[in-house]
């Protein structure tokens, strides 16, 4: 099984200098090639790669297409059975590939796999973007085993299993190339944020399985490309989450859920005002207007994949349980009834 490790880069020379050595060192197999897909960097990332990592293959995108289209464009130039999509701020560990490939070989319907993702800054804790596998609630709010909103758990082997999950983190995800192509890749209109959840949801709508594998561990810095408190990130997260719901919810739920989410987003906007973060409030307003602008095109995308899961969510209302009932860990959540 041929594996292509593809690292998306944009002005990330220092990140490549720090983290690429661990990938090269721990991925020295005959079945594995390493690529850096460069999103038209303006630093000297390309010169640095050619000088220091001559065996790493370079794909040059003509512009900064973001995460979604950056990978879509780059992967057209990659031939492999499995794509390993890895952020430039990921440190991998010894033997991180073999458990993943073993699962793919044994489970034909498993098409996407996420390793255990712990924090590079505090290696005993899970990391925000992925942790031990992703899920969503009835209203489309994403959360992870090991991370709910801003609460990060220590890894005490509580998630040392191999289970089916709803979504795999874009920070480090493995996907069969055939399925990536069948799904036409990421939704390029998302640019960045939550495109991996949308991709996984579309895969599950087609009956495929997505899994978490605890036998593979990586460490993620997080927030290295787009500032974690950036209003632009707020805009992308709110807009893309609404677009994802419109595309993937079953017909009898889509109007009701999206309407409720618009109301809940308004509450979030007011909360940002009270926190003296008006730019984030404006980002939510902008996200809503941009969603309306993209509505027609999004509804067309919805028709392309008519199959819609009715059992997509793990718990009904994560906001109520987390903020009101003070349930801070995945194990405390009430499952869907």
C-alpha positions, -999 to +999 in steps of 0.1 A: +000+000+000+017+032-012+014+062+012+020+098+003+027+121+033+017+156+021+025+187+042+008+219+032+030+249+036+026+287+035+055+308+047+064+280+071+101+277+068+107+277+106+080+251+111+095+229+084+129+233+100+115+222+134+091+195+125+100+180+091+130+161+105+108+140+127+086+130+097+117+122+075+133+102+104+102+082+113+088+076+078+118+059+061+099+031+044+098+018+008+060+024+007+062+060+017+069+093-002+071+127+015+058+158-003+056+195+007+027+213-011+036+250-011+008+275-013+029+301-031+050+311-001+068+344-001+095+333+023+124+311+013+107+278+021+114+263-013+151+271-012+153+258+024+137+225+013+159+220-017+190+227+003+182+207+035+157+180+024+166+170-012+146+138-010+114+156-001+093+162-032+079+197-038+046+207-053+042+244-061+007+258-061+003+290-081-015+309-053-024+306-016-055+285-020-060+279+017-062+245+033-091+231+013-081+240-023-044+239-014-047+202-009-072+198-037-047+213-062-016+196-048-031+160-046-038+161-083-001+156-087+003+127-062-001+090-069-007+068-039-032+045-023-034+066+009-029+103+014-015+113+048-024+150+052-001+164+079+001+200+092+035+216+091+035+220+129+031+182+136+058+161+153+054+124+146+066+095+166+084+062+158+061+037+141+033+062+135+025+049+101+023+011+104-007+008+127-027+030+103-017+010+072-026-022+091-061-010+097-066+001+061-054-033+050-077-052+073-108-030+071-118-023+035-147+000+044-126+022+067-115+051+045-103+078+069-082+073+101-070+098+127-041+091+151-040+102+187-032+139+187-015+153+218-002+188+225+033+196+214+035+223+241+023+200+269+028+164+257+007+149+285-024+166+273-046+161+243-045+188+216-074+210+206-075+201+169-085+164+170-075+149+203-088+113+204-114+117+175-141+141+166-179+142+170-207+168+166-239+175+185-274+178+171-268+215+162-235+208+144-211+220+171-179+200+169-160+185+198-135+157+205-128+130+229-103+147+251-113+183+241-147+200+246-146+237+237-116+250+256-113+221+281-084+199+273-080+165+291-047+149+302-041+116+284-044+090+311-051+062+286-089+068+289-091+068+251-067+040+243-090+022+219-098+020+182-133+032+176-155+046+149-156+084+151-175+111+132-147+132+119-109+131+118-087+162+123-073+179+093-041+184+114-032+148+107-056+126+088-052+095+065-076+090+037-078+065+008-070+084-024-099+067-042-124+080-017-108+115-016-113+116-054-148+101-052-158+130-029-141+155-052-118+164-023-124+192+002-150+218-005-128+246-018-153+273-009-145+267+028-109+279+023-099+267+058-116+254+090-141+226+093-136+214+057-123+181+072-156+177+091-176+183+059-154+158+040-159+132+067-197+138+069-199+133+031-179+101+034-202+088+061-233+098+041-220+073+015-217+046+041-180+047+047-163+042+082-140+067+099-118+055+128-095+067+155-063+046+161-046+050+195-015+030+183-003+060+163+006+092+181+015+127+169+021+160+186+005+192+173+014+228+181-019+243+169-028+278+159+005+282+141-009+293+107-039+314+117-040+331+151-063+312+174-081+344+184-082+359+149-116+374+138-109+358+104-109+324+121-142+333+138-157+342+104-145+310+087-157+288+116-192+302+118-197+305+081-183+271+072-203+253+100-235+267+086-226+257+050-217+222+063-251+219+080-270+230+049-251+205+027-253+174+050-283+175+073-313+153+065-341+171+048-365+170+078-339+187+100-320+212+079-344+242+081-350+238+119-314+233+128-300+261+107-327+285+121-317+276+157-280+279+149-285+314+135-302+324+168-274+308+188-248+325+167-265+358+176-260+350+213-224+343+206-221+377+189-236+394+220-212+375+242-182+388+222-195+423+227-196+419+265-161+405+263-150+437+244-143+418+212-165+437+187-144+425+157-155+389+164-192+400+166-188+417+132-171+385+120-202+365+129-225+390+111-202+388+081-203+350+082-241+350+081-243+374+051-217+354+033-236+322+040-268+338+024-247+348-006-234+312-010-268+296-003-278+288-039-245+271-047-245+252-014-280+238-021-267+226-055-239+208-037-265+192-013-283+177-043-250+160-055-250+137-025-287+128-018-279+103+011-282+120+045-275+103+078-301+107+105-279+094+133-250+119+127-247+133+162-233+119+194-251+141+219-281+163+215-269+197+230-233+201+239-238+238+249-264+229+275-243+201+289-210+220+290-220+254+301-251+247+322-246+212+335-208+216+337-200+184+319-164+190+309-153+157+295-165+134+267-171+105+292-196+127+311-217+135+281-252+121+277-253+101+245-280+104+218-312+086+228 
